[in-house]
Amino acid sequence: MFARRVPLAAATALAAALLAALPAPNALANRKPAPQPSPSGVVTDKDFNVKRFSADSINVDNTFLPLTPGAQYTLTGTTTGGNHQVVFTVTDVTKWVNHVRTVVIWDRDFQDGELAEEELAFMAQDDQGNVWSLGEYPEEHDEGTVSAPSTWLSGHNGAHAGVLMQAHPKTDTRAYIQGRAPDIEFFDKAVVAQTNQKVCVPVDCYRGVLVVDEWDPTAQPEDGHQFKYHAPGVGVVKIVGKGGIEQETLVLTKLHTLSDKEMKAATARVLDLDKRAYKLAKDVYAHTPFASLR
């Protein structure tokens, strides 16, 4: 969340074949119980297993990272480069990634009012309540050109899913990987920094806030750390950058529920981006089914 950075007939036939080969949601519900977490009791990327997920994988109700379709978060901040705004929308679109049905998040990054990056992020919740990141398709906009060199999907080209939010986060526990894709040098880690904090942002004041420290261990000290403040029942309300070359604070300035008309427009845009990914990120996307509505 808030990342730091074919002909139609043939495509339709390919998608249909792929969907047929994947397990249906009802079949997922009949799987054997999920494996137990690591001996420390803290779920890590090493615990990823398709058996952890059932048909409820797209119903994300984690206390600190709920993903309710139609919820839209706007975070605003200022950097040395100008005004920065991130708009994060939970859509009603899903996509199968590495045999797990994920929720598709639509993430837009604006710099001085201009769209700098537009991303689809794929998240799912396991049966124990942990939220996983299974990939990202970030389109980069630069002087009229669009590219997607940083695309990764779990199970493709050596990429591996990671834990985005634990079901029961606690301090004094070890760091965990949030996602890794060696092919594009993507590597994010996190650790629970604080619990039960109070934070005030333009939208509201929140208690019982969880603070998670996130960083790329391969890009230190230049990249620094991001401290994300998760309010219970809401999600990310504040992001504070510490260390690194450029520091920035983003705060929640708007929390909005999409109207039916807005949701329809968001859905159309997400499905369009997903289809475009088969061209711009063919090496990663080629063997995945098209995204679809819930």
SEZATI-843844 format. One line per 3 residues: number of its first residue (from 1); their letters; for each residue x, y, z of N, C-alpha, C. Coordinates in Angstrom, 3 decimals. Last residue first. Layout:
REM residues N
NUM = a = X,Y,Z,X,Y,Z,X,Y,Z | ...
//
This chain:
REM residues 294
294 = rls = -15.833,-8.955,-8.891,-16.191,-9.884,-7.806,-17.384,-10.732,-8.215 | -14.504,-8.826,-12.246,-15.299,-8.297,-11.142,-15.554,-9.372,-10.095 | -11.044,-9.576,-13.123,-12.496,-9.640,-13.327,-13.207,-9.059,-12.112
291 = afp = -8.007,-9.793,-15.070,-8.733,-9.407,-13.865,-10.231,-9.438,-14.177 | -6.996,-12.626,-17.023,-7.424,-11.240,-16.907,-8.096,-11.018,-15.548 | -4.416,-14.880,-15.829,-5.739,-14.589,-16.377,-6.081,-13.118,-16.205
288 = tha = -0.942,-15.033,-16.872,-1.960,-14.797,-15.845,-3.309,-14.526,-16.500 | 1.262,-15.160,-18.520,0.635,-16.418,-18.120,-0.388,-16.246,-16.997 | 2.146,-12.487,-19.002,1.721,-13.361,-20.106,0.937,-14.596,-19.680
285 = yvd = 3.232,-10.801,-17.079,1.780,-10.940,-17.159,1.301,-12.056,-18.089 | 5.982,-10.776,-17.474,5.437,-11.122,-16.167,3.970,-11.527,-16.270 | 6.392,-10.119,-20.138,7.175,-11.203,-19.547,6.595,-11.681,-18.216
282 = kal = 4.728,-7.838,-20.557,4.404,-9.144,-21.136,5.129,-10.299,-20.461 | 4.056,-5.247,-19.785,4.791,-6.131,-18.870,4.563,-7.580,-19.281 | 2.696,-4.036,-21.864,3.819,-3.323,-21.259,4.655,-4.192,-20.315
279 = kya = 0.762,-6.001,-22.531,1.653,-5.453,-23.549,2.901,-4.842,-22.920 | -0.576,-6.627,-20.308,-0.154,-7.758,-21.138,0.757,-7.307,-22.275 | -1.367,-4.178,-19.309,-0.182,-4.813,-18.718,0.320,-5.981,-19.552
276 = rkd = -3.754,-3.594,-20.444,-2.565,-2.954,-21.016,-1.284,-3.606,-20.502 | -5.469,-4.973,-18.762,-5.302,-5.449,-20.133,-4.041,-4.863,-20.766 | -5.199,-3.357,-16.477,-4.850,-4.769,-16.419,-4.613,-5.329,-17.824
273 = ldl = -6.224,-0.931,-17.377,-4.814,-1.028,-16.998,-4.350,-2.478,-16.985 | -8.912,-1.711,-17.726,-8.136,-1.230,-18.876,-6.637,-1.333,-18.589 | -9.642,-2.295,-15.144,-9.678,-3.370,-16.134,-8.878,-2.987,-17.380
270 = vra = -9.379,0.295,-14.065,-8.547,-0.807,-13.574,-8.503,-1.953,-14.570 | -11.370,1.720,-15.451,-9.969,2.113,-15.561,-9.036,0.969,-15.145 | -13.704,0.414,-14.656,-13.340,0.460,-16.072,-11.866,0.786,-16.250
267 = taa = -13.642,0.931,-11.883,-13.587,-0.433,-12.386,-13.131,-0.474,-13.835 | -13.960,3.702,-11.867,-12.734,3.109,-11.323,-12.549,1.693,-11.850 | -16.545,3.931,-12.924,-15.418,4.536,-13.640,-14.092,3.928,-13.176
264 = kme = -17.993,2.623,-10.922,-18.044,2.115,-12.292,-16.867,2.639,-13.102 | -17.490,4.298,-8.766,-17.006,2.922,-8.736,-16.978,2.327,-10.142 | -18.830,6.590,-9.563,-17.379,6.630,-9.388,-16.787,5.231,-9.392
261 = kds = -21.465,5.631,-9.536,-20.894,6.158,-10.775,-19.373,6.167,-10.714 | -21.789,4.976,-6.858,-21.920,3.931,-7.874,-21.278,4.370,-9.188 | -19.147,6.687,-5.054,-20.537,6.524,-5.460,-20.591,5.404,-6.498
258 = lth = -16.682,5.737,-2.653,-17.074,5.996,-4.028,-18.580,5.818,-4.235 | -15.965,7.415,0.241,-16.575,6.195,-0.274,-17.122,6.488,-1.664 | -12.935,8.833,1.528,-14.139,8.936,0.705,-14.646,7.545,0.321
255 = lkt = -11.005,10.942,3.211,-11.431,9.546,3.277,-12.825,9.502,2.660 | -8.247,13.102,3.008,-9.608,12.803,2.565,-9.849,11.302,2.650 | -5.784,13.307,4.078,-6.537,14.554,3.945,-7.967,14.330,3.475
252 = lvl = -3.344,11.769,5.856,-4.659,11.519,5.275,-5.464,12.817,5.264 | -0.029,12.830,4.981,-1.108,12.676,5.953,-2.435,12.495,5.223 | 3.440,12.279,4.655,2.138,12.287,4.001,1.071,12.067,5.066
249 = teq = 6.603,13.656,4.696,5.493,13.221,5.523,4.204,13.365,4.730 | 9.928,12.855,3.672,8.605,13.369,3.384,7.598,12.824,4.383 | 13.311,13.304,2.637,12.347,12.917,3.657,11.008,13.584,3.367
246 = eig = 15.886,12.089,0.676,14.714,12.961,0.705,13.690,12.444,1.701 | 17.973,10.346,1.426,18.276,11.615,0.757,17.122,12.596,0.855 | 17.725,8.796,4.733,17.692,8.858,3.279,17.946,10.250,2.736
243 = gkg = 15.517,9.471,7.525,16.778,9.087,6.919,16.693,9.228,5.418 | 12.047,8.848,7.204,13.178,9.183,8.066,14.458,8.653,7.439 | 8.725,9.745,6.437,10.019,9.302,5.947,11.131,9.757,6.875
240 = vik = 5.601,8.729,7.459,6.722,9.618,7.795,8.020,9.011,7.286 | 2.227,8.761,6.840,3.494,8.138,6.445,4.607,9.142,6.695 | -1.066,8.081,8.013,0.115,8.953,8.012,1.339,8.146,7.611
237 = vvg = -3.015,6.248,7.813,-3.454,7.643,7.957,-2.278,8.621,7.922 | -3.986,3.110,6.665,-2.892,4.079,6.717,-3.429,5.509,6.776 | -6.962,2.097,8.401,-5.810,1.798,7.555,-4.751,2.875,7.700
234 = vgp = -9.444,1.684,9.924,-9.274,2.672,8.847,-8.173,2.263,7.877 | -9.455,-0.041,12.037,-10.697,0.118,11.311,-10.621,1.080,10.143 | -6.827,1.713,13.610,-7.726,0.552,13.608,-9.052,0.860,12.915
231 = ahy = -4.395,3.250,11.524,-5.459,3.420,12.510,-6.407,2.229,12.447 | -1.033,3.087,11.057,-2.268,2.389,10.709,-3.294,2.564,11.820 | 1.596,4.778,9.753,0.688,4.798,10.895,-0.665,4.219,10.468
228 = kfq = 4.807,3.914,8.730,3.402,4.012,8.358,2.513,3.830,9.592 | 7.812,5.187,7.998,7.037,4.763,9.150,5.565,5.011,8.830 | 10.386,4.292,5.889,9.051,4.874,5.951,8.339,4.304,7.165
225 = hgd = 13.915,5.085,5.652,12.805,4.262,6.134,11.498,5.033,6.036 | 16.460,5.377,3.028,15.845,5.657,4.318,14.714,4.703,4.664 | 17.990,5.383,0.710,16.531,5.304,0.605,15.810,5.626,1.911
222 = epq = 20.715,5.499,1.501,20.145,6.504,0.601,18.618,6.544,0.626 | 22.121,3.645,3.003,21.217,4.554,3.727,20.459,5.533,2.819 | 20.073,1.133,1.422,20.386,1.967,2.580,21.836,2.428,2.524
219 = atp = 18.944,-0.732,-0.289,19.071,0.664,-0.731,19.320,1.614,0.430 | 18.394,-3.209,0.624,19.446,-3.113,-0.395,19.716,-1.675,-0.822 | 16.246,-3.041,2.345,17.574,-3.287,2.919,18.710,-3.182,1.912
216 = dwe = 13.847,-0.736,2.350,14.501,-1.612,1.378,15.920,-1.842,1.874 | 11.337,-0.606,4.963,12.550,-0.166,4.288,13.003,-1.198,3.256 | 9.078,0.449,7.556,9.327,-0.265,6.302,10.585,0.289,5.623
213 = dvv = 7.541,0.128,10.612,8.755,0.655,9.969,9.049,-0.191,8.737 | 4.356,0.914,11.725,5.196,-0.098,11.085,6.346,0.590,10.354 | 2.264,1.493,14.390,3.310,2.094,13.557,4.221,0.982,13.044
210 = lvg = -1.180,1.692,15.123,-0.010,0.826,14.939,0.982,1.526,14.024 | -3.250,3.410,17.439,-2.586,3.365,16.136,-1.345,2.477,16.172 | -5.048,4.042,19.431,-4.735,2.634,19.187,-4.014,2.410,17.876
207 = ryc = -6.858,6.801,17.918,-6.172,6.138,19.024,-5.911,4.678,18.668 | -6.922,9.696,15.833,-7.098,8.259,16.008,-6.279,7.748,17.193 | -8.689,12.438,14.500,-7.683,11.968,15.447,-7.977,10.506,15.755
204 = dvp = -9.114,13.268,10.975,-9.592,12.938,12.321,-8.402,12.655,13.220 | -8.134,14.559,8.619,-9.422,13.864,8.604,-9.987,13.645,10.008 | -5.589,15.691,9.250,-6.726,16.538,8.866,-8.092,15.854,8.906
201 = vcv = -4.590,13.773,12.171,-4.381,14.192,10.787,-5.607,15.030,10.397 | -3.094,12.539,15.066,-4.090,13.458,14.520,-3.666,13.887,13.119 | -2.662,9.589,16.941,-2.232,10.404,15.799,-3.388,11.270,15.334
198 = kqn = -1.384,7.566,19.473,-2.423,8.520,19.105,-1.881,9.426,18.007 | -0.655,3.985,19.685,-0.292,5.393,19.574,-1.521,6.258,19.278 | -0.493,1.131,19.940,-1.331,1.947,20.828,-0.927,3.417,20.864
195 = tqa = 2.954,0.389,19.083,1.519,0.086,19.115,0.822,1.074,20.036 | 5.799,0.479,16.875,5.050,0.939,18.044,3.597,0.487,17.949 | 7.016,-1.191,14.895,7.803,-0.225,15.654,7.116,0.196,16.952
192 = vva = 7.334,-4.185,13.288,6.409,-3.405,14.111,7.229,-2.497,15.022 | 8.981,-4.034,10.170,8.984,-4.492,11.548,8.004,-3.603,12.313 | 9.804,-5.069,6.805,9.070,-4.270,7.783,9.237,-4.868,9.169
189 = kdf = 11.134,-4.783,3.446,11.028,-5.434,4.746,10.277,-4.510,5.698 | 11.301,-5.311,-0.028,10.762,-4.519,1.075,10.676,-5.364,2.340 | 12.723,-5.182,-3.070,12.880,-5.881,-1.795,12.393,-4.959,-0.683
186 = fei = 13.523,-5.507,-6.432,12.518,-5.047,-5.470,12.638,-5.878,-4.203 | 15.032,-6.039,-8.743,15.687,-5.498,-7.546,14.687,-4.863,-6.581 | 13.806,-7.478,-10.629,13.712,-6.018,-10.778,14.310,-5.300,-9.569
183 = dpa = 14.459,-10.065,-9.839,14.579,-9.725,-11.252,14.540,-8.218,-11.497 | 13.757,-10.344,-7.149,15.156,-10.115,-7.515,15.345,-9.643,-8.947 | 11.341,-9.361,-5.378,11.419,-9.706,-6.799,12.831,-9.389,-7.279
180 = rgq = 9.369,-9.638,-2.507,10.718,-9.640,-3.073,10.669,-10.115,-4.514 | 7.675,-8.403,0.384,7.668,-8.774,-1.025,9.083,-8.718,-1.563 | 8.027,-8.044,3.017,6.730,-7.655,2.463,6.596,-7.998,0.978
177 = iya = 9.526,-9.956,5.574,9.604,-9.478,4.191,8.198,-9.201,3.670 | 9.998,-8.819,8.964,9.442,-9.750,7.977,9.502,-9.120,6.594 | 11.728,-8.753,12.119,11.318,-8.146,10.854,10.825,-9.225,9.896
174 = rtd = 10.453,-10.093,15.269,11.451,-9.926,14.210,10.856,-9.306,12.947 | 9.119,-8.132,17.949,9.108,-9.318,17.094,10.028,-9.045,15.915 | 8.648,-5.902,19.487,9.673,-6.854,19.921,9.558,-8.188,19.204
171 = tkp = 5.052,-5.551,19.094,6.424,-5.037,19.140,7.349,-6.144,19.637 | 2.756,-7.217,16.899,3.268,-6.926,18.235,4.680,-6.358,18.115 | -0.206,-7.903,15.054,1.119,-7.280,15.146,1.509,-6.921,16.577
168 = haq = -1.942,-10.172,14.019,-1.818,-9.708,15.406,-0.435,-9.088,15.609 | -1.772,-10.416,11.262,-3.086,-10.489,11.895,-3.051,-9.925,13.314 | 0.375,-8.114,9.507,0.139,-9.303,10.314,-1.250,-9.266,10.957
165 = mlv = 0.547,-7.001,6.233,0.099,-6.683,7.592,-0.209,-7.977,8.333 | 2.059,-8.120,4.185,1.846,-6.675,4.209,1.403,-6.211,5.588 | 4.360,-10.531,3.531,3.329,-10.153,4.496,3.219,-8.630,4.551
162 = gah = 4.825,-11.446,0.038,5.271,-11.071,1.370,4.096,-10.658,2.243 | 5.738,-13.594,-2.750,4.783,-12.814,-1.959,5.361,-12.494,-0.583 | 8.449,-13.342,-5.008,7.833,-14.038,-3.885,6.915,-13.097,-3.114
159 = agn = 9.848,-14.009,-8.266,9.243,-13.107,-7.286,8.484,-13.884,-6.225 | 10.857,-15.576,-10.324,11.532,-15.619,-9.022,10.952,-14.708,-7.963 | 9.079,-15.240,-12.462,10.444,-14.703,-12.543,11.122,-14.605,-11.180
156 = hgs = 6.268,-15.587,-10.393,6.769,-15.344,-11.745,8.161,-14.719,-11.676 | 5.370,-15.739,-7.826,5.399,-16.970,-8.598,5.927,-16.817,-10.006 | 3.942,-12.527,-7.696,4.399,-13.704,-6.965,4.302,-14.951,-7.834
153 = lwt = 4.986,-10.156,-9.985,3.877,-10.986,-9.530,4.448,-12.216,-8.844 | 5.949,-6.835,-10.864,6.290,-8.146,-10.312,5.013,-8.847,-9.849 | 7.244,-4.100,-12.712,6.149,-5.035,-12.470,6.667,-6.337,-11.860
150 = spa = 8.908,-2.020,-13.458,8.996,-2.527,-12.082,7.864,-3.476,-11.714 | 8.480,-0.995,-15.997,9.655,-1.861,-15.786,9.715,-2.518,-14.406 | 6.393,0.175,-17.727,6.128,-0.568,-16.487,7.275,-1.526,-16.180
147 = svt = 5.640,3.405,-19.211,6.364,2.137,-19.152,6.051,1.453,-17.824 | 4.767,6.006,-21.358,4.325,5.140,-20.262,5.087,3.823,-20.332 | 5.391,9.452,-22.179,5.630,8.023,-22.385,5.211,7.237,-21.146
144 = ged = 5.035,12.095,-21.445,4.169,11.525,-22.467,4.376,10.049,-22.751 | 6.999,12.452,-19.424,6.990,13.251,-20.645,6.216,12.568,-21.779 | 6.274,9.565,-17.906,7.395,10.497,-18.036,7.358,11.164,-19.408
141 = hee = 4.854,7.365,-15.688,4.551,8.371,-16.707,5.682,9.392,-16.750 | 4.781,3.939,-15.049,5.494,5.191,-14.833,5.243,6.131,-16.002 | 2.695,1.624,-13.525,2.989,2.336,-14.767,3.641,3.674,-14.431
138 = pye = 3.114,-1.235,-11.658,3.208,0.223,-11.625,3.571,0.809,-13.001 | 1.710,-3.796,-10.402,1.900,-3.375,-11.796,1.923,-1.844,-11.800 | 2.647,-6.183,-7.968,2.336,-4.802,-8.326,2.580,-4.601,-9.819
135 = gls = 1.912,-8.834,-5.553,2.464,-8.239,-6.755,2.003,-6.816,-6.989 | 0.903,-9.746,-3.205,1.271,-10.754,-4.201,1.747,-10.138,-5.510 | 0.909,-9.280,0.194,1.130,-8.592,-1.076,1.632,-9.621,-2.075
132 = wvn = -1.505,-10.243,2.665,-0.324,-10.511,1.855,-0.288,-9.626,0.616 | -2.587,-10.097,5.969,-2.741,-9.547,4.627,-1.421,-9.690,3.876 | -3.910,-12.540,8.161,-2.733,-11.811,7.678,-2.990,-11.320,6.252
129 = gqd = -6.009,-14.160,8.966,-6.172,-12.716,9.065,-4.962,-11.898,8.664 | -6.012,-16.824,8.533,-5.632,-16.405,9.887,-5.713,-14.882,10.051 | -6.529,-17.156,5.873,-7.584,-17.555,6.809,-7.252,-17.233,8.264
126 = dqa = -5.200,-14.165,4.288,-5.272,-15.604,4.530,-6.301,-15.902,5.622 | -6.069,-11.759,1.881,-5.999,-12.087,3.308,-6.111,-13.598,3.492 | -4.254,-9.992,-0.672,-5.201,-11.019,-0.245,-5.002,-11.298,1.238
123 = mfa = -3.553,-7.763,-3.416,-3.484,-8.134,-2.006,-4.544,-9.166,-1.671 | -1.867,-6.026,-5.800,-2.656,-7.241,-5.616,-2.458,-7.780,-4.201 | -2.137,-2.884,-7.405,-1.497,-3.708,-6.375,-2.431,-4.857,-6.042
120 = lee = -1.450,-0.864,-10.087,-2.366,-1.881,-9.600,-1.585,-2.723,-8.595 | -0.704,2.634,-10.417,-0.338,1.269,-10.076,-1.540,0.401,-9.717 | 0.883,5.286,-11.870,-0.431,4.675,-11.674,-0.197,3.183,-11.502
117 = eal = 2.720,8.305,-11.493,2.690,6.845,-11.489,1.277,6.362,-11.204 | 2.220,10.958,-11.979,3.593,10.473,-12.136,3.644,8.957,-12.203 | 0.007,13.354,-13.005,0.111,11.934,-12.712,1.525,11.439,-13.010
114 = egd = 0.325,16.552,-11.493,0.509,15.715,-12.676,0.675,14.245,-12.267 | 0.285,17.965,-9.129,-0.953,17.845,-9.882,-0.875,16.971,-11.120 | 2.856,17.614,-8.081,2.429,18.944,-8.535,1.218,18.855,-9.461
111 = qfd = 2.420,14.329,-8.722,3.469,15.275,-8.345,3.112,16.626,-8.949 | 0.512,11.546,-7.665,0.544,12.828,-8.363,1.663,13.716,-7.811 | -0.265,8.262,-8.094,0.735,9.130,-7.480,0.845,10.412,-8.302
108 = rdw = -2.751,5.861,-7.346,-2.265,6.922,-8.238,-1.376,7.895,-7.467 | -3.813,2.582,-7.308,-2.980,3.552,-6.590,-2.448,4.584,-7.577 | -6.140,0.239,-6.741,-5.759,1.236,-7.752,-5.087,2.394,-7.027
105 = ivv = -6.018,-3.184,-6.003,-5.977,-1.822,-5.488,-5.488,-0.897,-6.593 | -7.804,-6.102,-6.139,-6.987,-5.184,-6.929,-7.143,-3.767,-6.380 | -7.471,-8.985,-4.174,-8.177,-7.723,-4.364,-7.251,-6.805,-5.154
102 = trv = -6.912,-12.331,-5.496,-6.522,-11.101,-4.808,-7.485,-9.954,-5.077 | -6.716,-15.735,-5.142,-7.571,-14.656,-5.648,-7.312,-13.397,-4.832 | -3.892,-17.602,-5.986,-4.626,-16.941,-4.909,-5.461,-15.815,-5.524
99 = hnv = -2.199,-18.582,-7.937,-3.276,-19.450,-7.453,-4.003,-18.905,-6.231 | -0.660,-16.324,-8.610,-0.024,-17.472,-7.948,-1.064,-18.361,-7.251 | -3.503,-14.459,-8.710,-2.045,-14.356,-8.754,-1.468,-15.523,-7.959
96 = wkt = -6.456,-13.409,-10.110,-5.750,-14.579,-9.606,-4.250,-14.389,-9.804 | -8.118,-10.453,-9.075,-7.225,-11.103,-10.042,-6.549,-12.296,-9.369 | -10.972,-8.234,-8.979,-10.085,-9.244,-8.398,-9.206,-9.842,-9.494
93 = vdt = -12.602,-5.160,-8.231,-11.950,-6.024,-9.211,-11.045,-7.009,-8.478 | -13.603,-3.113,-6.841,-14.386,-4.351,-6.805,-13.870,-5.339,-7.846 | -10.862,-1.388,-5.098,-11.821,-1.619,-6.168,-12.628,-2.896,-5.952
90 = vtf = -9.708,1.144,-3.174,-10.003,-0.286,-3.107,-11.118,-0.558,-4.115 | -7.311,3.571,-3.959,-8.707,3.156,-4.090,-8.832,1.637,-4.047 | -5.405,6.291,-3.118,-5.448,4.828,-2.988,-6.901,4.380,-2.977
87 = vvq = -3.413,8.800,-4.126,-4.825,8.426,-4.032,-4.918,6.908,-4.163 | -1.070,11.094,-3.006,-1.295,9.691,-3.327,-2.775,9.378,-3.112 | 0.814,13.941,-3.855,-0.463,13.390,-3.430,-0.596,11.944,-3.898
84 = hng = 3.025,16.630,-3.319,2.881,15.205,-3.597,1.543,14.712,-3.050 | 4.698,19.519,-4.486,3.551,18.919,-3.804,3.339,17.474,-4.263 | 8.338,19.360,-4.676,7.038,19.992,-4.855,5.946,19.282,-4.079
81 = gtt = 10.809,18.359,-4.067,10.448,18.414,-5.480,9.097,19.051,-5.739 | 10.929,18.190,-1.411,11.790,19.217,-2.002,11.462,19.380,-3.486 | 7.392,17.663,-0.719,8.787,17.248,-0.786,9.615,18.398,-1.350
78 = tgt = 4.434,17.333,1.124,5.300,18.219,0.358,6.730,17.704,0.425 | 1.285,15.505,0.881,2.510,15.953,1.529,3.300,16.869,0.620 | -1.642,13.509,1.417,-0.994,14.670,0.813,0.250,15.059,1.597
75 = lty = -3.774,10.881,0.528,-2.721,11.358,1.420,-1.938,12.436,0.701 | -6.924,9.602,0.355,-6.046,10.594,-0.266,-5.063,11.083,0.789 | -8.633,6.588,-0.214,-7.813,7.355,0.710,-6.960,8.347,-0.081
72 = qag = -11.716,5.038,-0.576,-10.658,5.785,-1.258,-9.955,6.707,-0.260 | -13.687,2.139,-0.863,-12.969,3.049,0.026,-11.831,3.727,-0.740 | -14.617,0.282,-2.659,-15.210,1.614,-2.691,-14.530,2.612,-1.783
69 = ptl = -14.187,-2.562,-0.626,-14.417,-2.024,-1.973,-15.159,-0.684,-1.924 | -11.978,-2.373,2.020,-13.393,-2.407,1.688,-13.610,-1.806,0.310 | -9.642,-3.580,3.654,-9.734,-3.210,2.244,-11.182,-3.398,1.791
66 = plf = -7.891,-2.755,6.634,-9.130,-3.212,5.999,-9.193,-2.724,4.559 | -5.510,-2.957,8.378,-5.459,-2.756,6.935,-6.729,-3.317,6.273 | -5.961,-3.427,11.034,-5.095,-2.300,10.694,-4.933,-2.071,9.191
63 = tnd = -7.770,-5.633,11.054,-8.023,-4.433,11.858,-7.234,-3.224,11.387 | -8.781,-7.147,8.022,-7.715,-6.965,9.013,-7.918,-5.635,9.742 | -10.534,-7.909,6.081,-11.067,-7.159,7.215,-10.054,-7.048,8.354
60 = vni = -11.027,-8.674,2.867,-9.937,-8.250,3.750,-10.486,-7.354,4.863 | -11.918,-10.934,0.921,-12.645,-10.200,1.962,-11.653,-9.811,3.052 | -10.473,-12.529,-0.694,-10.709,-11.155,-1.181,-11.512,-10.328,-0.184
57 = sda = -10.429,-14.995,0.571,-9.168,-14.247,0.447,-9.355,-12.813,-0.016 | -12.485,-16.768,0.885,-12.606,-15.475,1.561,-11.373,-14.594,1.396 | -11.829,-19.173,-0.159,-12.642,-18.297,-1.005,-12.808,-16.915,-0.396
54 = sfr = -8.555,-19.264,1.383,-9.813,-19.882,0.979,-10.555,-18.924,0.057 | -5.088,-19.881,2.033,-6.152,-19.020,1.520,-7.383,-19.820,1.105 | -3.108,-21.594,2.690,-3.473,-20.623,3.719,-4.733,-19.843,3.335
51 = kvn = -2.453,-22.992,0.462,-3.388,-23.628,1.392,-3.814,-22.698,2.525 | -0.447,-21.591,-0.751,-1.796,-21.406,-1.269,-2.840,-22.015,-0.338 | 1.760,-20.053,1.450,1.315,-21.321,0.883,-0.123,-21.120,0.434
48 = fdk = 4.289,-18.474,3.248,3.334,-18.383,2.144,3.045,-19.761,1.566 | 6.172,-18.481,5.179,4.954,-19.219,5.485,3.942,-19.156,4.346 | 8.124,-16.781,4.405,8.421,-18.214,4.273,7.197,-19.072,4.551
45 = dtv = 7.225,-14.305,5.174,7.085,-14.677,3.767,7.319,-16.175,3.553 | 5.745,-15.043,8.409,6.710,-14.387,7.528,6.466,-14.849,6.097 | 4.117,-14.722,11.507,4.014,-15.157,10.119,5.000,-14.358,9.267
42 = vgs = 5.344,-15.626,14.570,5.190,-14.498,13.656,5.170,-15.017,12.226 | 5.996,-17.812,16.035,4.620,-17.356,16.116,4.325,-16.192,15.197 | 8.414,-18.984,15.841,8.363,-17.761,16.633,6.935,-17.262,16.815
39 = psp = 8.017,-21.114,14.020,8.100,-21.390,15.454,7.991,-20.150,16.333 | 5.618,-19.882,11.531,6.954,-20.242,11.976,6.993,-20.403,13.495 | 2.189,-21.137,11.409,3.261,-20.157,11.210,4.585,-20.659,11.758
36 = qpa = 0.875,-24.158,9.852,1.071,-23.303,11.014,2.206,-22.320,10.746 | -1.012,-24.322,6.779,0.140,-24.657,7.603,0.252,-23.706,8.789 | -4.638,-24.632,6.748,-3.385,-23.978,6.367,-2.250,-24.397,7.285
33 = pkr = -6.538,-27.617,6.140,-6.156,-26.484,6.981,-4.790,-25.934,6.597 | -7.318,-28.323,2.655,-6.924,-28.739,3.989,-6.525,-27.516,4.797 | -10.056,-26.788,0.804,-8.675,-27.206,1.006,-8.423,-27.616,2.445
30 = nal = -12.503,-25.836,0.199,-12.425,-27.227,0.627,-11.000,-27.712,0.866 | -12.251,-23.325,-0.809,-12.854,-23.439,0.515,-12.725,-24.858,1.069 | -11.344,-23.752,-3.370,-10.405,-23.254,-2.374,-10.941,-23.481,-0.964
27 = anp = -13.662,-24.415,-4.684,-12.674,-25.475,-4.472,-11.682,-25.064,-3.399 | -14.872,-21.954,-4.803,-15.495,-22.987,-3.997,-14.528,-24.121,-3.693 | -13.106,-20.594,-6.616,-13.213,-20.183,-5.219,-13.835,-21.252,-4.332
24 = apl = -11.297,-23.063,-8.635,-12.396,-22.130,-8.410,-12.469,-21.758,-6.945 | -7.954,-23.217,-9.744,-8.988,-23.710,-8.859,-10.055,-22.662,-8.637 | -7.283,-22.908,-13.299,-7.117,-22.461,-11.930,-8.222,-23.022,-11.046
21 = aal = -7.952,-23.647,-15.829,-6.905,-24.435,-15.176,-6.733,-24.083,-13.706 | -9.768,-21.778,-16.602,-10.241,-23.154,-16.449,-9.236,-23.992,-15.679 | -8.149,-19.556,-16.860,-9.137,-19.582,-15.797,-9.624,-21.001,-15.532
18 = laa = -6.714,-20.307,-19.135,-6.026,-20.144,-17.866,-6.992,-20.214,-16.693 | -8.697,-20.315,-21.083,-7.957,-21.550,-20.794,-7.280,-21.475,-19.434 | -9.476,-17.642,-21.039,-10.440,-18.682,-20.707,-9.737,-19.977,-20.325
15 = ala = -7.134,-16.357,-21.875,-7.662,-16.103,-20.535,-8.619,-17.203,-20.109 | -6.930,-17.329,-24.503,-5.884,-17.635,-23.527,-6.407,-17.462,-22.116 | -9.217,-16.210,-25.637,-9.072,-17.665,-25.580,-8.042,-18.073,-24.539
12 = taa = -8.585,-13.501,-25.394,-9.766,-14.034,-24.724,-9.674,-15.543,-24.578 | -6.345,-13.311,-27.020,-6.211,-13.028,-25.595,-7.382,-13.607,-24.820 | -7.436,-13.875,-29.517,-6.420,-14.774,-28.959,-6.300,-14.578,-27.454
9 = alp = -9.188,-11.709,-29.790,-9.692,-13.082,-29.840,-8.708,-14.053,-29.196 | -7.444,-9.420,-29.587,-8.516,-9.664,-28.645,-8.972,-11.110,-28.624 | -3.848,-9.769,-29.740,-5.141,-9.649,-30.417,-6.250,-10.074,-29.467
6 = vrr = -2.062,-8.259,-27.539,-2.463,-9.539,-28.096,-3.780,-9.354,-28.894 | 7.567,3.626,-4.592,7.823,3.914,-6.028,6.877,3.153,-6.984 | 6.702,2.809,-2.440,7.715,3.847,-2.635,8.088,3.817,-4.101
3 = afm = 3.084,2.410,-2.340,4.429,1.928,-2.642,5.401,3.067,-2.793 | 0.545,2.172,-0.874,1.319,3.393,-1.023,2.789,3.051,-1.239 | 0.840,-1.186,0.000,0.000,0.000,0.000,0.869,1.227,0.000
//
